[in-house]
Amino acid sequence: MPDRTLYVTDLDGTLLGSDARLSARASTILARLIDHGALITCATARSWSTTQKVLGAFRFRLPVAVYDGTFIYDAAANTLLDHHQLEESTAAMILDACRALAIPPLVFWTDGTREAVSWVRTDVSDGIARFWQDRPTDERNTPVEAWANLPTCNVFHVAAIGTADTSPALAAHIQTLTAGACEVNLQYDTYHPDEAWIDIAPTGVSKALAVRKLVDLVGATRLVVFGDNLNDLSMFAAADQSYAVANAHAEVLSAATGIIGSNDDDGVPRWLDARWRSHTDSR
């Protein structure tokens, strides 16, 4: 009987190495396992476009969850399957909170045909500067001249990148201010631990709901997930088994079914390879 377990991995800090890239070894293992029928995909805070870029030549074939589950894409057909957006009034409150606490945001929105990311050209944090340095040719880059010009309509995600000391206060303030009208996720930057991301999504959006949607889409009977950061905790709770890479945040390590090799040691693909070999040998 075919194995209908769906394996869902986070990307940054989990599947990707410290260089934010998929190693050649990981790419080879994953491609071979998928060719042999393994159901493997990802759930990430990244966009679909940057997900494809960091994976290099490797491609998932199953639906993938991006923006922490705000969008689900058919990876094979490169088409959007599901998406959510913030109420205009909620987006406005979030931007007011960011301005009040002096943590400038990245505002992700769509005009129905393209994704865009807006930010205030004259108010740039170190986190925003690095975001665009890592994406020099990103077609979503849409700066505005003033806070009043930031969009509040058709916004599906807001990201505020502050220091590890200041971001928790903003996250808590937004949660109180919006009274449950959005999902607020705080995670510490995988590559710059002195910074923290506040990812804000529409109500009902989470990695937990996204991975359950992926289970339904592929007809899986079991769910195994892999992660490293705080935004992975919800999908850990939704899974049959959850594995933290050795470099994971302490709370993620505590919540996991088990701990596997680190991201720089290709812990996820090596665990999958060993699991698949064991399953194949037992048939």
N, C-alpha and C positions, 0 to 999 in steps of 0.2 A: 504494500500500500504506500503511495507517495507521501512524503513528509509535507504536511500543510502548515508547518510552522513558519510564521513571518518573522524575520529578523530585521529590526529597525535600529539604525545607528545614528547618533549625533555626528556632526562633522568636526568642528573646531575643538581641539583638545581631546578628541575621542578617536575618530578615524584618521583625521589629518595629523601630521607631525607638527612639531614646534615651528616649522617653516611654513605652516598653513598650506601644505601640499600633500597630495596622496603619493606615497612612496611607490616605486616601481614594483617592489615585492607585494605590497598591498593590492595594487592594481591587478597584478597577475593572479593572485589567489582569488580575489573576488570575481574576476572574469571567468575563471575556471569553474568556480562553484556555481555561478549563475548558469553557465553553459550546461552543467550537470543537473539543473533543476532546483537549486536552492532559491528560496524566496527572500531576497535581500533588498532593502531600500534604506532611505534616510529621512530623518526629521531634523530640520536645522533652523536656526534663526536667520540664516542667510537668505538672500533672494534667489530666484531660480537662475538668473543670469550669472551671478557670482558662484553659485553652486557648480554650474557647468564648467566655469573657468578653473576653479581650484581642483577639480577632478581630472584635469588634463584630458587624455584620450579615453579614459574609462567612462562608461555611461551605465547608469541604472536602467533597467527595463520596466520596472513596476512604477506605479504612482509614487510621488515623493511629496513630503510636506515641507514647505518653506515658510519663512517669516513666522516661525514657531507655530505653524498650523493655520495661519491666516489664509494661505493659498495652498491648494493641492494641485499639482501638475501631473499629467500623463507624460512620464519621461520618454516613452517610446515615440509618441506622436507629437511631443512638444506643445501640448495644448492644455489650457486651464480647465480643470474639472470642478473646482469649488473655491469660493472666496467670500470674505466678509469685510465690512467697513464700519468705521466709527460714525456715530451720529455727529452732525455738524456742531451741535452745542457742546458735546463732550470733547471734541477735538479742540474747540476754542478754550474750554476750561483747562485742558492739559497744557496748552501753549501759554496761557496766563500763569499757570503754576511754575512752568519752566523759567519764564521771564522773572517772576518774583524771586526765585531762588538762584537766579543768575547761572543757570545751566542751559545753554542753547541747545535746541533739539534739531534732529533730522526728521523731516516730515515726509512720509511716503504716501503718495496719492496716485490716482490714475484718472485719465480723461476718457477712459473707455477703450482706448486703442493702444496706449503706452503707459508704462510705469514711469513715475518721476520721483525724485527726491529733492526737496527744497530745504534751504538753510539760509540764514541771514549772513550775507557776504561780509558785513562789518562786525560780526559778533561770532568769532570762531574759536572754539575750545581746542585744546591739543588733540582731543579725541576726534573731533570733526576733521581737523587738518589731516590726521593720519588716515581716517576713513577714505578721504579722496586721494591721498598719496598712494594708497593701495589700489585705487581704481582710476587711474589717470585717463582712461578712454571710456569710462562708463557713460552710456548714453542717457542715463537717468538724471545726471547732474543738472539741477535747475535752481541756481541761486536766486535769491530775491534781495532787494536793497534795504528792507526794513521789516521789523517784527510784524507790522500791520499787513504786510504783503504775504505772509505765510498762509498757505491754503488751509481751510477748515472743511471744505466740501470734498467728498470722495476720498477722504483720508482713510487708509487701512492700517497704518502702523506709524507710531512715533517712537524714536529712539533718542534718549538723552544720555550723553556720556559725561559723567562727572568723576570726581575723585572717589576712592573707596570710602572716604570719610563723609562726603557730602551727599552722595547719591541715595543712601538709605532714607535720609530725611525727605528728599523730594519724592521718592517712591511712596512713602507713607502718606505724605501730603496729598498726592494725586489720588490715592486710594480713598482717603477721607473725603476729599473734595468732590469726586465723581460718584461716590456712594454706590459702587457696584456697576456703574455704566461702562466699565472697561476692565480688561485684565492687565494687571501690572506685575511684571516679572523683573526681579533684580538679579543680575549675574555679574560676577567679577570677570574682568577682561582676561581671557586666556593668555594673551601675549603681553599685557601690561597690567600686572596684578595690583598696581597702585590706582587703577581706574575701575569703575563699575558702570555697566550698561543698565539703563532702565528701559525695558522694551514694553511698549503699551499697545495692546491689541483690542479689537472689539470684544464685547462680552461673549462668553462661550467659547472663545478661541484659546486653546492650550495644546501642548504636545500630547496630553492624555487623550483629548477628543480626536486629535488628528490621527494618532496611531490606531485608535479604534475604527476610525473611518477607513484607514488603509487596510485593516483586517477585513472589513466588509467588502471593500473593492476587489481584493484578490481572493476572497473566499478561504481565508486561513482559519485554522482551528486552534492555533496556539500563537502566543506573542512573546517574543524575547527581545529585549531592548538593551542598548549600550549607551552610556553617557558619562559626563564628567562634571557638569556644572549645575547650578541651582535650577535652571529652567528645565532640566531633565527629570526633576523629581516627580512631576505630575505623571509623566509617562512610565516612570518606574512603578508608581502605584497602580497603573492601569494594566501592567503586563503580568504574564504568568511567571516570568523570570526576568530579572534585571541585573546587569553586570556593569560595574564601575571599573574604568581603567585605573591603573595604579596611581596615576597623577591627578586623580579627581579631587574635587573639593571634599572636605571632611564630612559634611552632611550627606553627600552623595555616596561616599564610601560606606557610611553607616546604614544607609537605606537599601543598599544593594543586596541581591541574592548572593553574589560572589564578587571577588576582585580578580581582574585579569591583568595581563601585561599592559605597560604604559602605551600611550599613543606613539611615542618615538620608537617603541619596540614592536609596532604593528600588532598590538594586543588583540584588537577586534578581529582582523582577518585571520590571525593565527589561531585564535580560539574557534572561529567558525570552521576553519580547515580541519582542526582536530575533531570538532563535534561532527562534522560531515563525514569524515573518514570512519569514525566510531559508529555512526548511524548506518553507513553503507556496509560495514563489516558485519553488523548484527543482522542484516536482512538475509 
